[in-house]
Amino acid sequence: MSPGCAPGRLIERQGRGKAALIAWPIVARGPEAVAAALAAVNDPAVRYVVLDALSEQDLLTQGVALREMKLVSGGSGLAIGLARDWAQRHGARGESAQAGMPLAGPAVVLSGSCSVMTNSQVAAYRQQAPARAVDLSACFTDLESYVRTLTDWVDAQRDAPLAPMIYATTEPQTLQRIQAQYGDKASSERVEQLFAALAAALKAKGFTRFIVAGGETSSIVAQTLGLRRSILGRPSPLACPVCVTPASRSPWR
């Protein structure tokens, strides 16, 4: 256990209390070594423990070692180990194997992420399918009217071979100009409001498949559609694992 590590200092500046590190040599020894290191944390001032990982095997090790923890947090890679351990102990669910498989019903792509990967994916997809970029000035001028405009446009494309896409995804330079003009927080919140209203309007139009990119965008769309549970499917080679809602609980994807 190493106090004062660089990740620990970063966390300490964002929260209260000290952070400690379980370094990679301990993680490499397996789940028992990690569990023992966690149990050895006896400093009452330590409220956070950072675990090193250099490979997928390290994530699997962490999944086993953390199985009894009430709450853990981290990047999406952490779910790999937790899910694998759960499936090995309880058996894989058949519905998980179907997650991400093609389904019937009108579909729409909503993209709010501005990551490098999403930018490349949006650039490729808009060459093949109906696509329309979000006009942020229209969002600020009359959001309700703009939502109607986008809803009508998407609905008119419902029979296209590939799902129509509405995207706020943009490259860093344009994003900086937008944030400078409208404000970082204000522009982000307005885009979230747009996607929330658009998801509700398209649901009312009979759309049942929502393919969503972006953490905040996915969150607001899931809340708008009333989703309470999702199934973690097979990982994509280019992105995070696909998550879908179970058909037994909701028709929305």
Backbone torsions as a table, in degrees:
resi	resn	phi	psi	omega
1	MET	NA	127.2	-175.8
2	SER	-119.0	109.4	175.5
3	PRO	-76.8	158.8	174.9
4	GLY	71.5	20.2	179.4
5	CYS	-71.3	162.8	-178.8
6	ALA	-59.3	-48.7	176.4
7	PRO	-60.1	-35.4	179.2
8	GLY	-63.6	-43.1	179.5
9	ARG	-63.5	-37.3	178.9
10	LEU	-63.8	-43.9	-179.9
11	ILE	-68.0	-40.4	-179.1
12	GLU	-60.6	-32.0	179.1
13	ARG	-73.5	-17.9	-177.7
14	GLN	-102.7	-13.4	-177.2
15	GLY	-135.1	-160.6	179.6
16	ARG	-118.3	137.4	-179.5
17	GLY	98.1	173.9	-178.5
18	LYS	-90.4	161.7	176.0
19	ALA	-124.2	146.3	177.9
20	ALA	-124.9	164.4	-176.9
21	LEU	-120.9	133.5	165.8
22	ILE	-100.2	103.9	-171.0
23	ALA	-71.9	162.7	-175.1
24	TRP	-56.7	-40.2	179.1
25	PRO	-55.4	-32.9	176.6
26	ILE	-73.4	-44.9	179.1
27	VAL	-59.0	-38.8	-178.0
28	ALA	-65.3	-19.0	179.7
29	ARG	-81.6	-9.7	174.0
30	GLY	114.2	173.3	-175.6
31	PRO	-58.4	-38.5	-178.0
32	GLU	-63.4	-40.6	179.3
33	ALA	-65.7	-39.6	178.6
34	VAL	-66.2	-44.9	179.4
35	ALA	-60.8	-40.6	179.0
36	ALA	-65.4	-39.7	178.9
37	ALA	-65.3	-39.1	177.2
38	LEU	-64.2	-42.7	-179.8
39	ALA	-66.4	-24.5	-177.7
40	ALA	-81.2	-5.7	178.2
41	VAL	-72.3	104.3	-176.2
42	ASN	-120.6	7.3	176.9
43	ASP	-83.3	114.7	-177.9
44	PRO	-62.3	-17.5	179.7
45	ALA	-79.3	-17.1	-179.4
46	VAL	-81.8	116.7	-179.6
47	ARG	-112.7	-9.8	-178.3
48	TYR	-135.9	142.4	175.6
49	VAL	-128.2	125.9	179.5
50	VAL	-99.9	131.6	178.3
51	LEU	-106.6	129.7	176.2
52	ASP	-72.0	152.9	173.7
53	ALA	-154.7	130.7	177.8
54	LEU	-118.6	-11.4	-176.4
55	SER	-150.8	170.4	177.1
56	GLU	-63.7	-33.2	177.6
57	GLN	-60.3	-35.9	177.1
58	ASP	-63.9	-36.7	177.7
59	LEU	-67.4	-37.3	176.9
60	LEU	-66.1	-40.1	176.7
61	THR	-60.6	-44.6	179.6
62	GLN	-63.6	-38.3	179.5
63	GLY	-58.0	-41.5	178.6
64	VAL	-70.5	-44.4	-176.3
65	ALA	-66.9	-27.7	-175.0
66	LEU	-98.6	7.1	-172.1
67	ARG	-59.4	-28.2	-178.0
68	GLU	-95.0	-0.8	-178.9
69	MET	-71.7	141.4	178.9
70	LYS	-73.7	-36.1	-177.7
71	LEU	-149.3	127.4	172.7
72	VAL	-131.3	155.2	178.3
73	SER	-140.0	158.1	-180.0
74	GLY	166.5	-169.0	177.8
75	GLY	-72.7	173.9	-177.3
76	SER	-61.8	-24.3	179.5
77	GLY	-62.6	-25.7	179.7
78	LEU	-61.5	-31.1	-179.0
79	ALA	-65.5	-23.9	-179.4
80	ILE	-59.3	-51.6	-178.3
81	GLY	-69.5	-41.5	-179.5
82	LEU	-63.6	-44.7	-178.9
83	ALA	-67.9	-41.1	-179.7
84	ARG	-62.7	-43.7	179.9
85	ASP	-64.8	-42.1	179.9
86	TRP	-63.0	-44.0	-178.8
87	ALA	-65.2	-38.2	-179.8
88	GLN	-68.2	-31.0	-178.9
89	ARG	-87.3	-30.4	-174.1
90	HIS	-116.3	-8.9	-177.6
91	GLY	91.6	138.4	180.0
92	ALA	-72.2	144.1	177.5
93	ARG	-84.4	135.9	-179.4
94	GLY	-60.2	-33.6	-177.9
95	GLU	-67.7	-25.3	178.4
96	SER	-65.9	-34.7	-179.6
97	ALA	-66.0	-23.6	-179.2
98	GLN	-92.7	-6.8	-178.1
99	ALA	-60.5	127.7	179.9
100	GLY	91.7	-6.0	177.9
101	MET	-72.1	150.9	-179.4
102	PRO	-58.5	137.6	179.7
103	LEU	-126.6	164.4	-179.3
104	ALA	-90.1	162.4	176.6
105	GLY	111.3	154.7	179.7
106	PRO	-58.2	137.7	-176.4
107	ALA	-127.1	154.2	176.3
108	VAL	-144.4	146.9	175.9
109	VAL	-106.9	126.6	177.1
110	LEU	-120.4	117.1	-175.6
111	SER	-122.1	118.3	177.7
112	GLY	-114.2	-11.9	-178.6
113	SER	-69.3	143.4	176.1
114	CYS	-116.0	23.1	179.3
115	SER	-68.7	163.0	178.9
116	VAL	-60.5	-44.5	-178.8
117	MET	-63.7	-45.6	-179.7
118	THR	-65.0	-36.9	176.7
119	ASN	-59.1	-42.3	180.0
120	SER	-69.9	-36.6	179.1
121	GLN	-68.7	-42.8	178.1
122	VAL	-63.8	-42.4	179.3
123	ALA	-59.8	-39.2	179.4
124	ALA	-73.2	-42.0	-174.6
125	TYR	-70.3	-36.5	-176.8
126	ARG	-70.8	-11.5	173.4
127	GLN	-80.0	-13.1	-174.7
128	GLN	-116.5	-21.2	-172.9
129	ALA	-132.6	160.7	174.5
130	PRO	-58.7	129.8	-176.3
131	ALA	-144.2	144.5	-179.3
132	ARG	-143.1	127.1	-179.9
133	ALA	-80.3	146.6	177.4
134	VAL	-71.1	132.1	175.4
135	ASP	-97.3	102.1	-174.0
136	LEU	-65.4	-31.8	178.2
137	SER	-62.9	-37.1	177.0
138	ALA	-67.0	-33.1	177.4
139	CYS	-62.3	-39.7	-178.3
140	PHE	-81.6	-28.1	-177.9
141	THR	-73.0	-52.4	-179.1
142	ASP	-157.4	88.1	-174.6
143	LEU	-61.4	-43.7	-177.4
144	GLU	-60.9	-44.9	179.1
145	SER	-65.7	-39.2	-178.9
146	TYR	-67.2	-37.5	176.8
147	VAL	-61.3	-41.5	177.9
148	ARG	-62.3	-41.9	179.5
149	THR	-61.0	-47.1	-179.5
150	LEU	-68.1	-38.0	178.7
151	THR	-61.6	-46.0	179.2
152	ASP	-63.1	-38.7	-179.9
153	TRP	-65.8	-46.9	179.3
154	VAL	-62.1	-43.7	-178.5
155	ASP	-61.6	-34.6	179.3
156	ALA	-70.0	-17.6	-179.4
157	GLN	-102.1	9.9	-171.2
158	ARG	-63.1	-23.9	-179.6
159	ASP	-96.7	8.1	178.1
160	ALA	-65.6	150.7	-179.9
161	PRO	-56.7	-36.1	177.4
162	LEU	-118.7	147.6	-175.9
163	ALA	-59.6	136.3	176.0
164	PRO	-66.3	153.2	-176.2
165	MET	-126.8	133.3	168.7
166	ILE	-110.7	125.6	-174.8
167	TYR	-135.5	137.6	171.4
168	ALA	-103.8	3.4	179.4
169	THR	-61.9	131.4	-180.0
170	THR	-152.7	163.0	-177.6
171	GLU	-75.8	160.8	-173.9
172	PRO	-54.7	-39.7	-176.9
173	GLN	-63.9	-44.8	178.9
174	THR	-66.3	-39.9	179.1
175	LEU	-59.9	-41.0	179.1
176	GLN	-64.1	-39.2	178.5
177	ARG	-66.1	-41.0	178.9
178	ILE	-62.8	-45.7	-179.2
179	GLN	-65.3	-35.0	178.1
180	ALA	-68.1	-35.2	-177.7
181	GLN	-78.2	-45.3	-173.3
182	TYR	-106.6	-12.6	-175.3
183	GLY	96.7	140.6	-177.3
184	ASP	-59.8	-55.4	-176.6
185	LYS	-67.0	-44.1	-176.9
186	ALA	-63.5	-43.1	-179.3
187	SER	-67.5	-40.5	178.7
188	SER	-63.7	-45.3	-179.6
189	GLU	-64.6	-38.1	-178.6
190	ARG	-68.3	-37.4	176.6
191	VAL	-64.8	-40.7	177.4
192	GLU	-62.4	-41.9	177.8
193	GLN	-62.0	-39.2	178.5
194	LEU	-61.8	-50.7	-177.5
195	PHE	-65.9	-34.4	177.3
196	ALA	-63.7	-48.9	-179.7
197	ALA	-66.1	-37.7	-179.9
198	LEU	-66.8	-42.3	178.4
199	ALA	-61.2	-43.2	179.4
200	ALA	-63.9	-42.3	-179.1
201	ALA	-66.8	-39.7	-179.9
202	LEU	-71.9	-34.1	174.1
203	LYS	-60.1	-43.2	178.5
204	ALA	-64.5	-26.2	178.7
205	LYS	-82.8	-3.6	178.1
206	GLY	100.8	6.5	177.0
207	PHE	-72.9	132.2	-176.1
208	THR	-120.2	-5.7	179.3
209	ARG	-124.2	117.4	-179.9
210	PHE	-118.0	112.8	178.5
211	ILE	-99.8	111.8	-167.8
212	VAL	-120.5	135.0	178.2
213	ALA	-118.4	132.7	178.9
214	GLY	114.2	135.7	-178.3
215	GLY	-63.4	-53.8	179.9
216	GLU	-65.0	-39.1	179.4
217	THR	-64.1	-45.6	179.0
218	SER	-61.1	-40.8	-179.1
219	SER	-63.1	-48.0	-176.5
220	ILE	-69.6	-35.2	177.8
221	VAL	-68.5	-42.6	178.6
222	ALA	-61.4	-42.0	178.5
223	GLN	-65.2	-42.4	-179.1
224	THR	-63.0	-39.2	-179.1
225	LEU	-82.8	-3.9	177.6
226	GLY	75.0	29.7	-178.8
227	LEU	-79.5	137.0	-179.1
228	ARG	-121.6	-8.7	-175.7
229	ARG	-152.2	145.2	176.5
230	SER	-139.3	158.8	180.0
231	ILE	-110.8	129.9	179.0
232	LEU	-84.8	117.0	-177.8
233	GLY	-97.3	-161.8	-178.9
234	ARG	-68.2	142.4	179.1
235	PRO	-70.8	143.6	175.1
236	SER	-85.0	145.9	178.1
237	PRO	-68.1	-15.2	-176.6
238	LEU	-112.2	-4.8	-175.1
239	ALA	-157.5	-165.3	179.5
240	CYS	-75.1	167.7	176.4
241	PRO	-59.4	150.9	177.8
242	VAL	-77.3	133.9	175.1
243	CYS	-115.4	133.2	176.3
244	VAL	-131.3	162.4	175.6
245	THR	-89.1	144.0	-178.9
246	PRO	-68.7	136.4	-178.0
247	ALA	-61.9	-27.8	-178.0
248	SER	-70.3	-20.7	-177.1
249	ARG	-106.2	-31.4	-174.6
250	SER	-159.0	144.9	177.5
251	PRO	-81.8	-5.2	-173.1
252	TRP	-85.7	140.7	179.3
253	ARG	-117.3	NA	NA
